[in-house]
Amino acid sequence: MSNNSILVVGGGFAGITAALEAAEIGYEVYIVETNPYLGGRVAQLNQYFPKLCPPSCGLEIQFQRIKNNPNVKVITMADVTSVSGTAGNYDVKITQRPRFVNEKCTACGECEKATSTKVESEFDFGTGSRGLAYKTHPFMFPMRYVVDAENASESELSAIQAACPYDAVALDDAPKTIDLAVGAIVVATGWKPYDVANLTNLGGGALKNVVTNMQFERLCAPNGPTNGKIQRPSDGAEPKKIAFVQCAGSRDQNHLNYCSYICCMASLKHVRYVRERSDASATIYYIDLRTPGRYDKFKSITEADDKLSLVKGKVAGIVEDANGNPIVTVENALTGIKTDEKFDMVVLATGMQPSIAELQVPAGQADADGFVIDGEGIIAAGCAKQPFDVMKTAQSGTAAAMKAIQTVVGR
């Protein structure tokens, strides 16, 4: 017997869009998300372009639609472990990791106060820390705490449980296996920043005041580790001179072969963040500044700022001086002159790599770069398919929903 339920793997912007478009037409949809929350990378942004609105703005509407639609079932902290069958009739096994917090949670935060141990925050890309009972960000959905039992001692776990006035901490929570029968699968597993540790010539991960574009995004976010104040990691000083290095790992046969589409716009947006907070100067080193279509206007407004210098040239290396100031070596492509310039802080525009690169594809096949290839009944959406901005991600989510419906309709 065939099945007209749809599975969406990944609850970022593409996955949410695909799920809602199908659910609102009347199909039963399951969203399986590996994080404790929905919203993916968009949730980690300070603002997204071109209007520079906070992500809570676009996501809040989507979360309301999910809450109001009984056709959408959300399974967080879960991964697809196996898929068998064919289009119209898939058998999917899912493993859900324990959250140790049940649905009685009101997100009051008492559990968080019960222990003082801090660990590196994954949500902040290591720029900040979090407690052992935590919520990742203020507009987290589902709005429910997570207990990090792996890093907590027995006494800390007891303290967390005792602190909860609602009996919401369930320390006997265990991994679950869920079996689903679905007719189509949308793979919306999203992207991850390319690993800077591979970019040794740019001081990737080794130089304190060289951060990635997504780390910088968290440093500028009001819900980030510095409450939106830009300060360099080594000493907390406010940088007066910042460099942005484009194509850090993209368009490079040793790293990511392709253009990551969005990094030029991300750095232009970051210049706006800097300029609205301080009188610092900014330099963008680029190969080609790519601001497709309607983004050209964003570029022309940003580059009119006399505190911004645009230098066409590939950065060869970054080292630091005795005070932790990054020194950038660059060859200017227009003059051919090689220079060393000192900055307070450098932001690397690291490329977008599919989240599943080097991992097993949850369903279907992937190309050499890790992007998911559409098959019959298995449809890629968002940055699992190719590098996209938020607008194109939403469009691809809608397109994936339509294809998924075509797969299951009339079966």
C-alpha positions in Angstrom: 0.0 0.0 0.0 1.4 3.4 -0.9 1.6 6.3 1.5 0.9 10.0 1.1 2.8 11.3 4.1 5.9 13.4 3.5 9.2 13.4 5.5 11.2 16.6 5.6 14.8 16.0 6.8 16.0 19.2 8.3 14.1 22.0 10.0 15.8 25.0 8.8 14.2 27.7 6.5 14.0 25.3 3.5 12.6 22.4 5.5 10.1 24.5 7.4 8.9 26.1 4.1 8.5 22.7 2.4 6.7 21.2 5.4 4.2 24.1 5.7 3.4 24.3 2.0 2.6 20.6 1.9 0.8 20.6 5.3 -1.4 23.5 4.5 -2.7 21.7 1.4 -3.6 18.8 3.7 -0.7 16.4 3.6 0.7 14.9 6.8 4.3 16.0 7.2 7.1 15.0 9.6 10.0 17.4 10.2 13.1 15.6 11.6 15.7 18.0 12.9 19.1 17.2 14.5 19.2 20.3 16.6 17.0 20.9 19.7 15.3 23.8 17.8 13.9 24.6 14.4 15.2 27.5 12.3 18.6 26.2 11.2 21.3 28.7 10.3 18.9 31.6 9.9 18.3 31.4 13.7 22.0 32.1 14.2 22.1 35.2 12.1 22.0 38.7 13.6 20.1 40.0 10.5 19.5 38.8 7.0 19.5 40.9 3.9 18.4 42.8 2.0 16.1 44.4 4.5 18.4 43.6 7.5 15.6 42.2 9.7 16.3 40.0 12.6 15.6 36.2 12.0 13.0 36.1 14.7 10.9 38.2 12.4 10.7 35.7 9.5 10.8 32.6 11.7 8.1 33.6 14.2 5.5 33.6 11.5 6.6 30.1 10.4 6.5 28.8 14.0 2.9 30.1 14.4 1.9 28.3 11.2 3.5 25.1 12.6 1.7 25.5 16.0 -1.6 26.0 14.2 -1.3 23.0 11.9 -2.0 19.5 13.2 -0.6 18.1 10.0 3.0 19.0 11.0 4.7 16.7 13.4 8.1 18.0 14.7 10.8 15.6 15.9 13.9 17.4 17.2 17.3 16.1 18.3 16.8 13.3 15.8 18.6 11.8 12.9 17.5 9.6 10.0 19.4 6.3 10.4 18.0 4.3 7.5 15.7 4.6 4.5 14.4 1.7 2.5 11.7 1.2 -0.2 10.8 3.3 -3.2 9.0 6.4 -4.2 5.5 6.3 -2.7 6.5 3.8 -0.2 9.5 4.5 2.0 10.2 2.9 5.4 12.3 5.3 7.5 14.0 4.7 10.8 14.8 7.7 13.0 16.9 7.8 16.2 15.9 10.6 18.7 18.5 11.6 21.3 17.2 12.4 24.8 16.5 16.0 25.7 16.0 15.1 29.4 13.2 17.8 29.5 9.6 17.0 28.9 6.6 19.0 27.7 5.9 20.4 31.1 8.8 22.9 30.6 7.8 26.5 30.7 11.4 27.8 29.9 11.5 29.5 33.3 15.2 29.1 33.5 15.5 27.8 37.1 17.3 24.7 35.9 20.0 26.8 34.3 20.7 28.7 37.6 21.2 25.4 39.4 24.7 24.7 38.0 27.6 27.0 37.4 29.5 24.7 34.9 29.9 26.3 31.5 30.8 24.6 28.2 31.5 26.1 24.7 28.3 27.1 22.9 27.7 25.3 19.6 25.0 27.9 18.7 27.6 30.7 19.1 30.3 28.8 17.1 32.5 28.7 20.2 32.5 32.5 20.7 30.6 32.1 23.9 29.6 29.5 26.5 26.4 27.9 27.8 25.2 26.1 30.9 24.5 22.4 31.3 20.8 23.2 31.2 20.3 25.6 28.4 18.2 27.1 25.7 20.1 28.0 22.6 18.5 31.4 21.9 15.6 33.6 23.1 13.1 32.7 20.3 14.0 29.0 20.4 11.2 26.7 19.0 10.1 24.4 20.6 10.6 26.7 23.6 12.0 24.0 25.8 15.2 23.6 27.7 17.8 20.9 27.0 19.9 19.2 29.7 23.5 18.4 28.6 23.7 15.1 30.6 26.9 14.1 28.8 28.9 17.0 30.4 27.1 17.1 33.8 28.1 15.2 36.9 25.5 13.2 38.9 25.3 16.0 41.5 24.7 18.6 38.9 22.0 16.5 37.3 20.3 16.2 40.7 20.6 19.9 41.2 19.1 20.6 37.8 16.2 18.2 38.5 15.6 19.6 42.0 15.5 23.2 40.7 12.6 22.6 38.3 9.3 23.7 39.8 7.3 22.0 37.1 8.7 18.5 37.3 9.9 18.9 33.7 13.4 17.4 34.1 13.2 13.7 33.1 16.6 12.2 33.8 15.4 8.7 32.8 14.9 10.0 29.2 16.6 7.5 26.8 17.2 7.4 23.0 14.2 6.4 21.0 13.8 4.7 17.7 10.9 5.9 15.5 9.6 4.1 12.4 7.8 6.2 9.8 6.1 5.2 6.6 6.2 8.0 4.0 5.7 8.5 0.3 8.2 11.2 -0.4 11.3 12.6 1.3 12.5 16.2 1.1 16.2 16.5 2.0 16.7 20.0 3.5 19.8 19.2 5.6 21.3 22.7 5.0 24.9 23.9 5.2 27.9 24.2 7.6 30.7 26.7 7.5 33.8 25.3 5.8 36.2 24.2 8.5 38.7 27.0 9.0 41.2 24.6 10.5 41.9 23.7 6.9 42.9 27.3 6.1 46.3 27.3 7.8 47.8 30.1 5.7 44.9 32.4 6.9 45.6 31.5 10.5 42.3 29.5 10.6 41.4 28.7 14.1 44.9 29.4 15.4 45.0 33.2 15.5 42.7 34.6 18.2 41.6 37.8 16.4 40.8 36.0 13.1 37.2 34.8 13.2 34.8 33.4 10.6 31.8 35.2 9.1 29.4 33.2 11.2 31.3 33.8 14.4 31.2 37.5 13.6 27.5 37.2 13.0 27.1 35.9 16.6 29.4 38.7 18.0 27.0 41.2 16.4 23.8 39.6 17.5 22.0 41.1 20.5 21.4 37.6 21.8 25.1 36.6 21.2 28.0 36.3 23.7 28.8 40.0 23.7 25.2 41.3 23.5 25.9 42.6 20.0 29.1 44.6 20.9 31.9 44.0 18.5 35.0 43.2 20.4 38.0 41.1 19.4 38.3 37.8 21.2 41.9 38.2 22.5 41.4 41.1 24.8 37.8 42.4 24.4 39.0 45.6 22.8 36.8 47.3 20.3 38.5 47.0 16.8 39.2 50.2 15.0 40.3 48.5 11.8 38.8 45.3 10.4 39.6 43.3 7.3 37.2 41.0 5.5 38.8 38.2 3.5 36.5 36.9 0.7 36.6 33.3 -0.7 38.2 31.8 2.4 38.1 28.2 1.2 35.7 28.8 -1.7 36.7 28.9 -5.4 39.8 27.0 -4.5 40.6 23.6 -5.9 42.3 22.6 -2.6 39.1 23.4 -0.6 35.6 24.2 -2.0 35.7 24.3 -5.8 32.6 26.4 -6.2 31.5 29.9 -5.4 29.5 29.9 -2.2 27.2 32.6 -3.7 26.4 34.5 -0.5 29.7 35.4 1.2 30.2 38.7 -0.7 26.8 39.9 0.5 27.5 38.6 4.0 30.7 40.7 4.2 29.0 43.8 2.8 26.3 43.3 5.5 29.0 42.9 8.1 30.5 46.3 7.1 27.1 47.8 7.8 27.1 46.1 11.2 30.5 47.7 11.9 29.7 51.1 10.7 26.4 51.4 12.6 28.2 50.5 15.9 31.4 52.4 15.6 33.7 54.6 13.6 36.0 51.7 12.6 37.3 51.4 9.1 36.8 48.3 7.1 38.7 46.7 4.1 37.2 43.9 1.9 39.8 41.8 0.0 38.0 40.1 -2.9 38.5 38.1 -6.1 35.2 39.2 -7.6 32.4 41.0 -5.7 29.3 39.1 -6.5 26.0 40.8 -5.6 23.5 39.1 -8.0 20.3 40.8 -9.1 18.6 43.0 -6.6 21.5 42.9 -4.3 23.5 45.3 -6.5 21.6 48.2 -4.8 22.7 46.9 -1.4 26.3 46.9 -2.6 26.2 50.4 -4.1 24.8 51.9 -0.8 27.4 50.1 1.3 30.4 51.0 -0.8 29.5 54.7 -0.8 30.8 54.7 2.8 34.2 56.4 2.8 35.4 54.2 5.7 35.2 51.1 3.5 38.0 50.2 1.1 37.5 47.5 -1.5 40.7 45.9 -2.6 40.7 43.4 -5.5 43.4 40.9 -4.5 43.8 37.4 -3.0 45.1 37.2 0.5 48.2 35.0 0.6 48.6 34.7 4.3 47.8 36.1 7.8 50.1 36.1 10.8 50.0 38.0 14.1 52.3 40.4 15.8 53.3 40.3 19.5 50.0 42.1 20.5 47.8 39.7 18.6 47.1 42.0 15.7 46.6 40.1 12.5 49.0 41.1 9.6 47.5 40.4 6.2 49.7 39.8 3.2 47.8 40.5 0.0 48.7 41.0 -3.7 46.7 43.8 -5.3 45.4 42.3 -8.6 45.2 45.8 -10.2 48.6 47.1 -9.3 50.5 43.8 -8.8 51.9 45.2 -5.6 52.3 42.9 -2.6 51.7 44.5 0.8 51.5 43.6 4.5 48.8 45.5 6.4 48.1 45.4 10.1 44.5 45.1 11.4 42.8 44.8 14.9 40.6 41.9 13.7 40.1 39.8 10.5 36.8 38.1 9.4 37.1 35.2 7.0 34.2 34.8 4.6 34.3 31.0 4.9 32.3 29.1 2.3 29.1 27.1 2.5 29.6 23.4 2.6 26.6 21.0 2.6 26.0 19.7 6.2 26.2 16.2 5.0 29.6 16.6 3.1 31.9 13.7 4.3 28.9 12.1 6.0 26.3 9.6 4.9 23.4 11.1 2.9 20.2 10.5 4.8 18.3 9.6 1.6 19.2 9.6 -2.1 22.6 10.4 -3.5 25.1 13.3 -3.3 27.6 14.7 -5.8 31.3 15.0 -5.2 30.9 18.2 -3.2 28.2 16.7 -1.0 25.2 18.4 -2.5 22.1 16.2 -2.7 20.9 15.1 -6.2 17.2 14.8 -6.7 15.9 11.3 -7.4 12.4 9.9 -7.8 10.6 10.6 -4.6 13.7 12.2 -2.9 13.9 15.9 -3.5 16.7 18.3 -2.3 15.8 21.8 -1.0 17.7 24.8 0.2 21.5 24.7 0.8 21.5 20.8 0.7 20.9 21.4 -3.1 23.3 24.3 -3.7 24.4 27.6 -2.0 21.4 29.9 -1.6 20.3 33.0 0.3 17.2 33.0 2.5 14.9 34.1 -0.3 16.0 31.4 -2.8 16.0 28.9 0.1 12.3 29.6 0.7 11.6 29.3 -3.1 13.4 26.0 -3.2 11.4 24.8 -0.2 8.2 25.5 -2.0 9.4 23.8 -5.2 10.4 20.7 -3.2 6.9 20.6 -1.5 5.3 20.7 -5.0 7.5 17.8 -6.2 6.9 15.8 -3.0 3.1 16.2 -3.5 3.4 15.1 -7.1 5.2 12.0 -5.9 2.5 11.0 -3.4 -0.7 12.3 -5.1 -2.9 9.7 -6.7 -0.8 6.8 -5.3 
